Amino acid sequence: MSESVRRWSWRVVGLVVTGIGLYVVAPSVVALLDDWPELQRVRPLWFPVLIVLEAGSLAALWFLVRITLPTTRWSAAASSQLAGNAASRVLPGGNATGSVVQASMLVRAGQPTGAVAAALGSIGLLTTGMLVALPILTIPAVILRPPPARQLQLGLVVSLVVAVVLVLLGLALLTWDGFVRRVARAAGHVIHLVRRRVSVSAVVETVVAQRDAVAAGFAGQWGRSLAYAAANRMLDYAALVAALYAVGARARPSMVLLAYVLALGLALVPITPGGLGFVEAGLTTVLVLAGVSGDQALLGTLLYRLVSFWLPIPVGALAWAGWHLHRRTVARSG
């Protein structure tokens, strides 16, 4: 089988799987969109608040690109990330497809291919590490049920506290070899119970190698890099908190954080772009279990996904078009 046939075969399979996935989740998406007119009940002030929080979350990734590729212009860092982010939400392959779009734009902007691959790999490992660390911090909070709890506005304080803890945990992982090996060994034992063919030592070596790659990618700027990676996650979480507060919901911030972690996990499901349908159904369900009424959970999820999923798509398309138009203008004038 030729390389081109193999490539197109996988693309066809991906499109078929995506189509089936969209068919399965279509009822939940339609049910959510039926609540669209209810957004009129939300005070207009909340929309710019949510947009600012999500913009801050995305801007944190631009800073990470600039740290790993310091000669990249801000326009290229921002437009490539926005375009890649939009592509991951509309094309099969999700984040992998978005990374390809972002990488191609950075290379065409003059960055070496190898440096771009290493930079995006380091950023991906760092942000994924933040995602993996969140359940470790969330589950104890849910079990302990801290007292100042049924005031959702405290979720903004929770986001700040969790961000600080994430940065401190990240610094320990980047600088403390013994700590990394102990964590990796514990994870290795768990993985070995599930998959006997995977040895504990292999997990340890893989984790240490990935840690070394991240440490090298952000060498000398670990604190700033961790702060931006934490900001990327926690500003997005703050947007979910604000969306729920905007619709009058009341829930424990720790439970909202648990719902947010689940939503991030569902967004990684490669069946539909950006976890479309899976995120909406899962997030709404967990919010109801957290004590939010069904109507408020639906409306809050719709508001949050409006600014975190749907709005970045046209913004990314405009960024991609503007970047290409600028390149053509510069080429003609040159």
LOFI-634397 format. One record per atom (N, C-alpha, C): residue in one letter; x, y, z. Coordinates in steps of 0.05 Angstrom, whole numbers, plus 32768, in hexadecimal, padded with zeros to 4 digits. Layout:
! residues N
aXYZ...
END
This chain:
! residues 334
m80117FE88000m800080008000m801280198000s800D802B7FEDs801D80437FEBs801880558003e802B80688007e8029807B801De8010808C801Bs800A80968002s7FF380A77FFEs7FD980998003v7FD780807FFBv7FBF80708000v7FBB806B801Dr7FD18065802Br7FD080608048r7FC7807A8057r7FD28090804Er7FCB80A9805Br7FAD80B08057w7FA380AD803Ew7F8780B38039w7F75809E8047s7F7E8085804As7F6E80718057s7F6980798074w7F7E80828082w7F7B808B809Dw7F6A80A380A0r7F6B80B5808Cr7F5A80CD808Dr7F3D80C58089v7F3880B28078v7F1C80A98074v7F12809C808Dv7F22808B809Av7F1A807E80B3v7F15809380C8g7F2680A880CAg7F2280BD80DDg7F0880CC80D9l7F0180D180BFl7EE880DF80B9l7ED080CE80C0v7ED280B480BBv7EBC80A280C1v7EB780A180DFv7ECD809E80EFv7ECB809D810Cv7EC080B78116t7EC980CD810Bt7EBF80E78114t7EA180EA810Eg7E9980E180F6g7E7D80E280EFg7E6C80D28102i7E7580B98108i7E6680A8811Bi7E6480B68137g7E7B80C1813Fg7E7C80CE8159g7E6880E6815Al7E6880F68145l7E56810D8144l7E3981038144y7E3380ED8137y7E1880E28136y7E1080D98152v7E2280CD8161v7E1C80C4817Cv7E1680DB818Fv7E2780F0818Dv7E24810681A1v7E11811C8197a7E078119817Fa7DF5812E8174a7DDE81358186p7DD081218192p7DB9812981A3p7DC1813B81BBs7DD9813581C7s7DE1814681DEs7DE8816281D4v7DF5816481BDv7DFC817F81B2v7DE3818E81ABv7DCF8181819Ev7DB6818E8197v7DA7819781B0a7DA7818681C4a7D99818D81DDa7DA681A681EAl7DC081A781E8l7DCE81BE81F4l7DC881D781E4l7DC981D581C9l7DC481ED81B9l7DA781F781BAd7D9581E581C2d7D7981EE81C6d7D77820381DBd7D8A820481EEd7D8A82178203d7D97823281FAw7D9F823481E1w7DAD824C81D8w7D9D826681DEp7D83826781D9p7D74828081DFp7D75828781FDe7D7A8274820Fe7D7B8279822Be7D93828A8233l7DA7828D8221l7DBE829E8227l7DB682BB822Aq7D9E82C28220q7D9582DE8224q7D9182E48242r7D8E82D08252r7D8A82D5826Fr7DA482DC827Dv7DBB82D78270v7DD582DD827Bv7DDB82FB8278r7DE48308828Er7DEA8324828Dr7E0183298279p7DFF833D8268p7E1383428253p7E2F8345825El7E32834F8277l7E4D83538282l7E5D83398283w7E4F83228286w7E5E83098289w7E6C8300826Ff7E6283088258f7E6E8300823Ff7E8B830A823Cp7E9083258240p7EAC832E823Fp7EBD83228255v7EB2831D826Cv7EC183108281v7ECB82F58278l7EB982E4826Dl7EC182CA8263l7ED582CB824Ci7ED182DF823Bi7EE382E28224i7EFF82E9822Dv7F0182FB8241v7F1B8303824Cv7F2982EB8258l7F1A82DB8268l7F2682C48275l7F3082B08260e7F2082AA824Be7F2982978237e7F4082A38226a7F3F82BD8221a7F5582C98212a7F6F82C78222g7F6D82CB823Dg7F8582C8824Dg7F9082AC824Ds7F7E8298824Ds7F86827C824Bs7F9582768232l7F8B8281821Bl7F99827C8202l7FB3828C8200a7FB382A4820Ba7FCB82B5820Aa7FE282A88219a7FDC8299822Ea7FF1828B823Da80008278822Bl7FF3826C8218l8000825A8205l8012826981F2w800B828281EBw801C829281DAw8037829881E8f8035829D8202f804E82A28211f805F82898212l805382718213l806382598213l8071825581F8v8063825C81E2v8070825B81C8v8087826E81C7r8084828581D1r809A829981D1r80B1829181E2i80AC828281F8i80C282788209i80D2826381FBt80C4825081EEt80D2823A81E0t80DD824281C5l80D1825681B8l80DA8260819El80DD827F81A1p80F2828881AEp80F482A581B5p80F582B8819Dt80FD82AE8186t80FE82C0816Et80E382C28160t80CF82B48169t80B582B5815Dt80A782D08163r809C82DC814Er808D82F48153r807382EE8161w806A83028170w805182FF817Fw803A82F8816Cs803A83058154s802483018141s802382E48138a803B82D88133a803D82BC812Ba803582A98141a803F82AF8159a8038829E8170a801A829E8176a800E82B58175a7FF182B7817Aa7FE082AB8164s7FE682B3814Bs7FD582AA8135s7FD8828C8130s7FF082808134s7FF382648130s7FE582548145q7FE6825E815Eq7FD8824F8174q7FBA82518170l7FB082698169l7F93826C8164l7F89825B814Da7F98825A8137a7F90824A8120a7F91822D8127g7FA682248135g7FA88208813Cg7F9282008150n7F8C82128162n7F76820D8175n7F5B820A8167a7F56821B8153a7F3D82198144a7F3C81FF8133a7F5381F88127a7F5481DF8117a7F4E81C78128s7F5881C78141s7F5481B08153s7F3781AD815Ar7F2781C18156r7F0A81C0815Dr7EF881B98146v7F0281BA812Dv7EF181B58116v7EFB819E8105l7F1481968108l7F1F818180F7l7F2381678106p7F21815080F9p7F2781368106p7F448136810Fg7F4881298126g7F6481288130g7F6881398148g7F56814D814Cg7F57815E8164g7F71816C8167n7F7D8169817Fn7F9581788186n7FAC81718173a7FAE8159816Aa7FC381518157a7FC28162813Et7FAA81658133t7FA68175811Bt7FAC81928120g7FA3819C8137g7FA981B8813Eg7FC781BD8141s7FD681AA814Cs7FF381AD814Fs800081AE8133v7FF6819E8120v8002819F8105v7FFD81BA80F8v7FE581C580FBv7FE081E080F0v7FF181F580FDq7FF481F48118q800482088126q80228205811Da802B81EC811Ca804781E88115a804D81F280F8s803B81EC80E6s804081F580CAs8041821380C8m8030822180D7m8031823E80D6m804B824980E3l8054823D80F8l806D82468105l8085824180F3v8085822A80E5v809B822480D2v809B823880BBr8083823E80B0r80818251809Ar8088826D80A3a8086827280BEa808D828C80C9a80AC828F80CCg80BA827980C6g80D7827B80C7g80E5826B80DDq80D5825C80EDq80E1824C8102q80EB823180F8p810182278101p810B820C80F8p80F781F68100t80F581E380EEt80E181CD80F2t80E781BE810Cg810081B78110g810781A88128g810281B88142a810881D28141a810381E28159a80E581E5815Fv80D581E7814Av80B881E8814Dv80AD81CF8159a80B681B8814Ea80AD819E8158a80B4819B8176a80CD81A2817Da80D581A08199a80C581B381ABa80C081CC81A1a80B281DF81B1a809581D781B6l808781CF81A1l806B81C781A5l806981AD81B5g807D819B81B2g807D818381C2g8081818A81E0s8093819C81E6s809781A48202s807E81B2820Di807181C381FDi805981D18207i804381BD820Bg804081A981F9g802C819581FCg803081848215l8049817D821Al804F816D8232l8049817D824Cl80508197824Bl804C81A88263l802E81AB8269t801F81B28254t800281B68259t7FF4819C825Ft7FFD81868253t7FF1816C825At7FF881658277g8010816C8280g80188167829Bg8006817682AFm7FFF818E82A7m7FEC819D82B8m7FD1819082BAl7FC8818582A3l7FAF817682A2l7FB0815D82B4v7FC6814F82B3v7FC9813682C3v7FCA813D82E1a7FD6815482E7a7FD9815C8304a7FBF81658310l7FAC816F8300l7F93817A830Bl7F838165831Ap7F7F814D8311p7F70813A8321p7F7D8134833Ci7F988134833Ci7FA6812F8356i7F9E8144836Al7F9A815D8361l7F9281728374l7F7481738378t7F65816A8365t7F48816C8366t7F3B81578378i7F43813E8375i7F3681288383i7F37812C83A1p7F4F813383ADp7F4F813783CAp7F3C814D83D3a7F3A816383C3a7F29817983CAa7F0B817083CAv7F04815E83B7v7EE9815483B6v7EE3814283CEi7EF6813283D5i7EF2811F83EBi7EF1812E8406l7F038142840Al7F0481508424l7EED81638428r7EE1816C8411r7ECB817F8412r7ED281978424p7EE481A9841Ap7EEC81C0842Ap7ED581D28430p7ED581E08447p7EBE81EE8451p7EB482058441p7EC482188436p7EB8822F8429p7EAF8227840Da7E988219840Ba7E95820A83F3a7E7E821283E1r7E68821983EBr7E51821B83D9r7E4F823783CCq7E65824683CDq7E66826083C0q7E77825D83A7l7E6B825D8390l7E7982588377l7E8F826D8371q7E8A8285837Bq7E9E829A8375q7EB982948381l7EBA82828395l7ED3827A83A0l7EE38269838Dg7ED682608378g7EE482518363g7EFB82608356l7EF8827B8355l7F0D828C834Al7F25828B835Cv7F21828A8377v7F378287838Av7F43826C8387v7F3282588384v7F3C823C8380v7F4E823B8368s7F4782488352s7F578247833As7F738252833Fl7F748268834Fl7F8E82748355l7F9F82628367v7F928256837Bv7FA18244838Dv7FAB822B837Ev7F9A8220836Dv7FA28208835Dv7FB9820F834Aa7FB88227833Ea7FCD822F832Ca7FE88231833Bv7FE8823C8353v8001823E8362v800B82228369v7FF982108371v800181F58378v800C81E6835Fl800081EB8348l800A81DF832Fl802681E88329v802B8202832Cv8046820D8327v805A8201833Al805381FF8353l806681F38367l806B81D58361l805681C7835Al805981AB8353l806A81A8833Ag806581B98327g807581B8830Eg809281BE8313l809881D18324l80B481D7832Al80C181BF8338a80B281B18349a80BE81998356a80C481848342l80B28180832El80B6816B831Al80CD81728307l80D1818C8302l80E6819482F0l8102819482FDt810381988317t811D819B8324t812481858337w81128174833Ew811781608353w811581448347d812C81398340d812D811F8332d812081088343g81278108835Dg811C80F3836Eg80FE80F4836Ff80F2810C8370f80D5810E8371f80C981048357v80D5810B8340v80CB81028326v80CB80E48325r80E180D7832Dr80E380BA832Cr80CF80AC833Er80CA80B88356r80B780AC8368r809A80AD835Cv809480C58351v807980C88345v807680B5832Da808B80B4831Ca808A80A28305a80888085830Dr8097807D8322r80968062832Br807A805A8335a806E806D8344a80528067834Da803F80658336a804280768322a80318074830Aa8037805A82FBg8050805382FAg8058803A82EDg804B802282F9h804980208313h803D800A8321h801F80088319v8012801F8318v7FF580208311v7FF2801682F4i8003802182E2i8000801982C6i80067FFB82C2h801A7FF182D1h80217FD582CFh800B7FC382D7l7FFA7FCB82EAl7FE47FBB82F3l7FCF7FB982DCv7FCD7FCE82CCv7FBA7FCE82B6v7FC57FC0829Dr7FDF7FC68298r7FEC7FBB8280r80067FAD8289r80057F93828Cr801C7F848296r80357F878285r80317F8C826Br80487F8D825Ar80597FA7825Ev804D7FBA826Bv805B7FD38271v806A7FD1828Bs80847FD3828Bs80937FD182A4s80957FEC82B2v80997FEA82CCv809B800382DCv80B3801382D4s80C9800682CFs80E2801482C7s80DE802382ADa80CF8017829Aa80CA80248280a80BA803E8284v80A6803D8296v80968055829Cv80A7806A82A8v80B8806282BBv80CA807682C8v80DC808382B4e80E8807482A2e80FB807F828Fe80EC8092827Bt80D4808A8273t80C4809B8261t80BD80B5826Ev80B480B48287v80AC80CD8295v80C480DF8299v80DB80D382A0v80F380E382A4v80FC80F0828Aa80FA80E18274a810280EB825Aa80F081038252q80D681008256q80C481168250q80C9812E8261r80CE8129827Br80D4813F828Dr80ED814E8284d8102813F827Bd811A814B8272d8115815C8259a810481528247a80FD8161822Fa80F0817B8235v80DD817B8248v80CF81938250v80E381A6825Ea80F4819C826Fa810781AC827Da811A81BA826Aa812281AB8255a813481B78241a812681CC8230g810D81C7822Ag80FD81DA8219g80F981F48227f80F781F48241f80F1820D8250f810882148263a8120820B825Ca8138820F826Da813C822C8274g81408231828Eg8144824D8297g812B825D829Cq811482528293q80FB82618297q80E5824E82A1w80ED823D82B3w80DA822982BDw80C2823682CBg80C8824982DDg80B3825682ECg809E826382DBr80A8827382C7r8096828182B5r8086826D82A5s80938259829Bs80868245828As806F82378299l8075822F82B1l8061822182C2l804A823482C8a8050824D82CDa803B826182D3a8028826482BCy8034826582A3y80238268828Cy8012824F8286a801F8238828Aa8010821F8286a7FF9821C829Aa7FFE822482B4a7FE9822382C8a7FD4823882C1a7FDC824F82B8a7FC8826482B1a7FB6825A829An7FC2824C8287n7FB282418270n7F9B8230827Ar7FA0821F828Er7F8C820D8298r7F79821B82ABm7F83822B82BEm7F73823582D3m7F62824D82CAl7F6B825D82B6l7F5A827282ABl7F428265829Dd7F47824F8290d7F3182408282d7F1D82368297y7F28822B82ADy7F16822282C3y7F07823A82CFa7F14825082D2a7F06826882DCa7EF0827182CAa7EF3826C82B0a7EDD8273829Da7EC5826182A2l7ECA824782A8l7EB4823582AEl7EA6823E82C8v7EB5824682DCv7EAA824F82F5v7E99826882F0a7EA4827B82E0a7E95829482DAa7E7B828E82CAa7E7D827A82B8a7E65827382A8a7E4F826882BAl7E56825882CEl7E42824D82E0l7E37826282F2y7E49827482FCy7E408289830Dy7E2D829C82FEa7E3382A082E4a7E2382B282D4a7E0682A882D0v7E02828E82D1v7DE7828382CEv7DDA827D82E9g7DE7828682FFg7DDB82838319g7DDF82698326a7DF28259831Da7DF7823E8328a7E0682418342r7E03822D8354r7E12822B836Dr7E1D820F8370a7E36820D8374a7E4381F38377a7E5E81F68384r7E6881E0838Fr7E8381E1839Br7E9881E58385p7EAB81F8838Ap7EC081FC8376p7ED081E38371s7ED481D28385s7EE381B98381s7ED481A6836Em7EB981A58370m7EAA8195835Em7EAA81A08341v7EAA81BB833Fv7EAC81C78325v7EC781C18318l7EDC81C18329l7EF781BA831Fl7EF7819D8316l7EEA818C8324l7EE88170831Bl7EDA816D8301a7EC4817C82FDa7EB6817C82E4a7EC8818782CDy7ED7819B82D4y7EE981A782C0y7EFF819382B7v7F0A818582CAv7F1E817182C4v7F12815B82B2l7EFA815382B8l7EEC813F82A7l7EE8814A828Ba7EE081648289a7EDC8170826Fa7EF68171825Fl7F0C8177826Cl7F268177825El7F2D815B8253g7F2781478264g7F2C812C825Bg7F1B81248243l7F01812B8244l7EEF8125822El7EF781348214a7F02814C8218a7F0A815B8200a7F21814E81F1l7F2F813C81FEl7F45812D81F1l7F3B811581E2v7F21810E81E5v7F1680F781D6v7F1880FD81B8p7F2780EC81A9p7F2C80F3818Dp7F1680EC817Ai7EFF80E48184i7EE980DB8173i7EDC80F38166t7ED781098175t7ECC81218169t7EE08138816Ep7EE1814C815Cp7EF381638160p7EEE8171817Ag7F038175818Ag7F00818381A4g7EEE817581B8g7EE8815B81B4g7ED6814D81C6g7EBA815781C4l7EB2816281ADl7E97816E81AAl7E82815981B0g7E6F816081C1g7E5A814F81CAg7E61814081E3f7E79813481E4f7E82812581FBf7E8681388213v7E93814F820Dv7E9881638222v7E7E816E822De7E6C8175821Be7E5281818223e7E43816E8235a7E418155822Ca7E318141823Ba7E3F813B8256g7E5981378256g7E678131826Fg7E6781488282l7E6C81608278l7E6E8177828Al7E52817D8297t7E3D817B8287t7E2281808291t7E1B816C82A7t7E22815282A2t7E1B813D82B5t7E29814182CFv7E43814682CEv7E53814A82E7v7E4A816282F7l7E43817782E8l7E39819082F6l7E1F818A8304v7E0D817A82F8v7DF481738305v7DFA8163831El7E0D8150831Cl7E1581408334l7E2281528349a7E2E81688341a7E3A817B8354a7E26818D8362g7E0C818A835Ag7DF7819A8367g7DEC81B08357v7DF581B4833Ev7DEA81C9832Dv7DD081BE8320s7DBC81CE831Es7DA381C58312s7DA781BF82F5g7D9681AE82EAg7D9981A682CEg7D9981BD82BAd7D8781D082BEd7D8581E782ACd7D9E81F882AEq7DA781FD82C6q7DBF820D82CAq7DD881FF82C0a7DDA81E582C3a7DF181D682B9a7DF281D8829Al7DDB81D5828Dl7DDA81D78270l7DE281F38266l7DD682078273l7DDB8222826Bl7DF8822A8271g7E0282228288g7E1E8229828Fg7E32821B827Ct7E2C82028275t7E3D81F48263t7E3C82018247l7E258209823El7E2282168224l7E3282308224l7E3082408239l7E3E8259823Bl7E5C8255823By7E658241824Ay7E82823C824Cy7E8C82328231r7E7E821F8224r7E878215820Ar7E85822981F4l7E73823C81F7l7E71825281E3l7E8B826181E1v7E97826881F8v7EB0827881F8v7EC9826781F6s7EC8824E81FFs7EE0823D8200s7EE2822B81E7f7ECC822581DAf7ECD821381C3f7EC4822181A9w7EAD822D81A9w7EA282388190w7EAF82528188l7EB28265819Bl7EBE827F8194l7EDA827D8188p7EEC826C8193p7F07826A8188p7F088260816Bi7EF382548161i7EF3824A8145i7EF482618131p7EE082748131p7EE3828A811Fp7EFB829C8124v7F02829F813Ev7F1A82AF8144v7F3382A38138g7F358288813Ag7F4C827A812Eg7F4C827C8110a7F34827A8104a7F33827D80E7a7F3B829980DEl7F3382AD80ECl7F3B82C880E6l7F5982CC80EAa7F6482C080FFa7F8182C28104a7F9182B480EDw7F87829D80E4w7F94828F80CEw7F9382A080B4a7F7B82AA80AEa7F7882BA8096a7F8982D48097g7F8982E180AEg7F9982FA80B1g7FB682F480AFw7FBF82DE80B9w7FDC82D780B8w7FE482D2809Bh7FD482C3808Ch7FDA82BE8070h7FD982D7805Fl7FC582E88065l7FC383018056l7FDC8313805Bh7FE583138074h7FFD8323807Bh80158318806Dr801882FE806Cr802F82F2805Er802F82F88040r801782F78034r801682FE8018r801D831B8013t8013832D8025t801983498022t8037834F8024v804383428038v80608345803Cv8070833A8024a806783238019a807483178002a807283297FE9r805B83357FE5r805883477FCEr806883607FD0s8068836C7FE9s807883847FEDs8096837F7FECg809E83667FF2g80BB835F7FF2g80C4835A7FD6
END
